[in-house]
């Protein structure tokens, strides 16, 4: 445990990130849960285990994928359904044949990213989500759907659109009502742009185009432009809130003792297709250079977030590790966390395995 603490404290000193919370559990027991550094360099506000972090792309597995799982469980959606049958705005386009599973597994043929915010901010806020969706529908495909695995924010914007269309409620309300509340998770959620700032939120970038330090508003440019609720980014939460949701996922993969989502369905989403590296909504360790380090098994599920967040769940050892940082504070160009992530995960796994 001392080696983990020293590594985290060293990362703060070496400006890998200003602040962080690290949580690690084995089975039902949290064996490490500690805060380091500061949430805001300007104020010196310390990080606590209750600090809210901008979870960035953890939104994909922890919100959008959960909404899709809920709809599949209800029998209102099948992952094999094409977008042309689900979204009227897509019928007759080259996106019509893209399936929900293609989107979940990043095989839609869409590009990874496009700075839509540059044009979206010229329009009134109420119009922007609809305009974002229309722009993605018009975005040229760079691969034939289903053939090439390319991580894409754009695909998860379309997934949120599917979920909202079928549930008849916005993504944030859907997952709060159907997933988070039944699990007793309160506080994990989206923050609308312009919402009153609360204490205990980790700052992110001193944004060059928004002309301020982002704090309590989503850092992701496109998600911010449409109001803070989107399928690829926008979720905020604490390490313990993330862990509570991950326990449900681990239970589904390992024990079939879930409380909200059927375990067999979670296992279907967790499984990789032959020749591909991702599950449906989840990443898996990527060989010798994985951010998960060397000890997480190939059966592990995880995801990274651009702001410096991550989680890994290993069903073979019942280990969960959640690392939340604000590494983009004050600039997004700080990429020291790339080297740090596998190091800290190895140290944590060594600590947990030593404890049996």
N, C-alpha and C positions, 0 to 999 in steps of 0.2 A: 504493500500500500504506500509506503514511503517513496518508492520509486515513481509511482504514478503522481503523487503530490508534487514531487520535485520536478517532474517533467512538465506538469501543468503550470507550475509557478515559473519555470524556466521559459515556457512559451510566452507567457505574459511579458517577462523581462525582454525577451528577444523580439517582441512586437509581432509574433505570429497572429495574435489577436489581442485586443484590449481586455476582453473579459470572456468568461465561459462558465458553463455548468456541465459537469460530467456525472453521469449516472450509470451504474453497472449493476446488473442483477444476475443471479443464477437460481433457476427454479422460482419459487415464490418470494425469495428474499433479496432485497436491495442491499448490496454489500459495499457500495460506494456511492455517495451522493454529496458532491461538494462544489462550492462556487469559488471562482478565482477572478481577480482583476476588477476592472471597472466597467460599468454599463455605458458611461458617457465620459469621454476624455475632457470635455469642457467643464463639467460640474464635479467630476471625481466621484460621482455616485457609484458605490460598490455594487458588484453583482451579488445577488443572493440566490438561494435555490428557488425562490419565488419569482425571479426576474422573467418577464415575457420576452421571448426572442422572435424576430421575424424568421419564420421557418422556411421561407422561399420555396424551393421545389419539393420539400417534404409535403407540400400541399397536394402534390400528385397522388402519392399513395395514401396519405392520411385523411384526405377530404374527397377528392374526385373519385378515386378508386373505391372508397367506402360507399359513396353514393351509388356507383354502378353496381357494386356487390349487393346493396340493399334492393335495387330495382330488379336485378336478376333473381334474387331470392323471392321477391314478391311475384315473380312470373310475368313482370311487365316488360322485360327486356331480355333478349338473348345476345350473347357476345358475337354470334355469327351474323347478326342482322346488319345489312348495309345502310349507310347513311341516307341513301336515296329513298329508303322506306321509312326513315325516322324523322328526317328534317325536310320539310317542303322546299326550303331555300337551296337544297343541295341536289334535288332530283333533276336529272338531265345534264348535270355537270360531270367533269372528270373525277369528282370526289364521290359520286353516287355509289360506286362499287366498294369504297373503303368500308371495312367492317369495324364494329366496336372493338373487336379483338385486335385488329390492326392498330388502332389508336392506342389501346392499352399497352401493346407490346412494341410501340414505336416502329411500326412497319407500314405506316400510312403512305409513304412516298413524299410527305411534306418536308420542307426544309426545317432545320432546327429552330430558326429564329428569324424575325424580321422586326426592325424598329418602327412598328406601326404607330407608336406613341407620337412620333414627330408630326404626323398628320392628324391623329385623333384629337390632340389637345386644342385644335382650332375649332372644334364643334362643342356644343353644349353637352354637359355631362350625361343627361338622360339619353342622348343619341349614340353614345360612344360604344357600348357593348354590341349593339346591333351592327354598327359600322365595322367593328373589329371582326365580327363573324363574317360579314360580307366580304371583307378584304381577304380573309383566309380562304373562303370559297373560291375567290378569283386567283389566289396564289398558284402559280404554276407548280405542278408536281416535278420533283427531280428524280424520282424513281417510280417504277410501277408498283402499285399497292401490293403489300404482302410479300415482297421479295427481299427487300434490304432493310436492315435494322439501323435506324438513324434516330437518335434521341431528339424529340421535338416538343417544344412548348406549344406549338400551334395545334398539334393533335389533341392536347389536353384542354385547350380552349373549346374545341369541337365536342369533346366528351362532356364538358360542363353544360354545353348547349343541349346535348342529348338528355342528360340527367334532368335538367330544368324543364325541358319540354314534356318529358314523361311524368315527372313528379308534380308538375304545376306549382313548383316553389323554387325560390332561388337556392343556389348551391349551399350557401352558408346555413340557411334555415333547414334545409333537407338533412344535412349531416348532423346538425345540432339536435334535431328532434328525433331522428331515426337511429342514430349511432351513438353520439356522445352522451346525451342525457340518459339513455337506458344503461350505459356503463358507469354512470355517476361522474362523468367528466364535465366539469364546469369551468369555463375560462379558456379552453382551447377553441379558437374561432377566428373569424375574419374581423378586420378593423376597417370600417369604411373611411375613405379619404375625407378629412375634415372633422372626424370624430374628436371629442375632447381628449386631450392627452392625459393619460394616467401616469402615476409614478410607477417606477419599477419596470420600465420598458427599456430594453437595450437599444442604444442608438446605432444607426448604420452609417451610410455614406454621407459625406458633405457633398451633396449632389451638384454638379456643375450646371445643370440646366434647370433644376428646381430652385437653386440658389439658397439652399439651407441644408442643415443636417437632418436627415430623415430619422424620425423617432416616433413610433406609434403609427406610422403610415408605411405601407408596403414599399420596399425598396425597388422591386421589379418595375421597370419603366412602363411596360404595357399594362400590367395589372393596375398600377397606380392611375394610368390614364383613363381606365374605365370604371374607376371608383373604389378599387381595393378588393373586389370579390371576383376571382377568376379561377379557372380550372388548373392553371399551371403554377400559381403563386398567390399569396395573400393571407395564408394561415399564420397565426401567432399562437404561441403557447410556451409553457414551462416544460422542463425536462420530465417532471413527474407526470404531467398530463399526457405527454407523448408516450411515456412508458406504460401508462394505464391502457391506452389504446393498443400498444404493441403486445401487451399481455394477451389480449383477445386474439390477435393474429397468431401469436405463438401457440396459444391453446388450440386454435383451429388446425394449424399445421401438424401439431404433435399429438394432441390428446382428444380432439373432437369434444371438448367440454366448453364450448363457447356460450356466451350469453345473448349475443345479438345476431351474428352472422354464422350460418351453418358451416361447420368445420370442413365438410367435404367441398363446399364451394370455395372456401379460402385455399384449400389444397389445389384445386383446379387453377386458381389464379397464380399460385406460387410456382407451379410447374413450368419449366422451360420447354419449348418445342425443340426437337432435334435440330442442331445446326445453328441455334440462336442463343444469345446470352441473357436475355431478360425474361422475367415472368410477366404476367399481366398486371401492370401497375407498379412492379417492384424490380429493383436491380439485384444482381447476384455478384459475388466476388469475381473479379476479372483477372484470374491467373496470378502470377508472381508479383504484379505491380498494383494489386488492389489496394484501395484506401482502407479496406478492412484488415490489412496486415496478413500474417501468415497462418493464423490459428483458426479463423472462422472457416467452417466446412463449406463445401460446394453447394450444400443445401440451404445455405444462409440467404436471408432476404435483407435488403437494405435500400438506402437511398441517400443521396447527397443534396444539399441546398447551397445555392450560390453565396448566401450570406455567411456561410461557415458552419452550417448545421449538418448533422448526419445521424443515422441510426443503423444498427445491424442487429439482426435477430438470428440466432443459430438454433434450429430445432434439435440438432444432435446433442447439444450440451445444455439446452434450455437457458442460454445466455442472451441477455439483451444489453446493448451498450448504446446510450444516447449521448451525443456530444453536441451541445449548442454553443455557438460562439458568434461574435459580431466582427468577424475578421475584415469586413468591408468598411469598418469605421477606422479612420475617416475616408479611406480611398479604396475603391474596388480593385485597384491594381496590385494590392498586397496578396500574393499567392503563396506565402510561406506555409500555409496550412496543408498544401499538397504533400509536402515531405513529412509534416508532423502527424497527419492522420494515421498512416500505417504504424508509425512508431508508438503512438499512444494506445492504439488498439492492441498491439502486441504486448505492451506492458500490462494492460488491463487483463487480457486473457491469461497471461502468465500468473497474475495475482489470483484470478478466479480459479484457475486450475490447481494452483498450490493449495487452495482452501478446500479442494475436493468437490 
